[in-house]
Amino acid sequence: MLIRSAKIQFLFWTAFFSVLIYLWIVAVGVQTFVLPDEKPMELPQDVIFLMFVLYGFLAVAVLAGTIISTMIDNKFYRNFFGGMVIVAFATILATKGMFG
């Protein structure tokens, strides 16, 4: 068994959960706003609150991963978390553009 340092393990699990949270955000958004059977009369507040909470968790995870990967100078994870930041902001801008 290959033993890695605790920092690399932290970066791996932070990256794993960042991707998992992002996929959860996309799945909830698509199921609620893109593929409903009929248009809702008003916005579902519980789903919007869930998405805000998930975006908060995503921001914390990506920020922690970016800071740790920069501190230990790990190029792979620094590029990964930088890409995650760009993808998360692009998703927010695309959603804002579609729904006003």
Summary of the structure (lengths in Angstrom):
residues: 100
radius of gyration: 16.2
end to end distance: 51.1
largest distance: 55.4
contacts: 243
relative contact order: 0.15
helix: 81%
strand: 0%
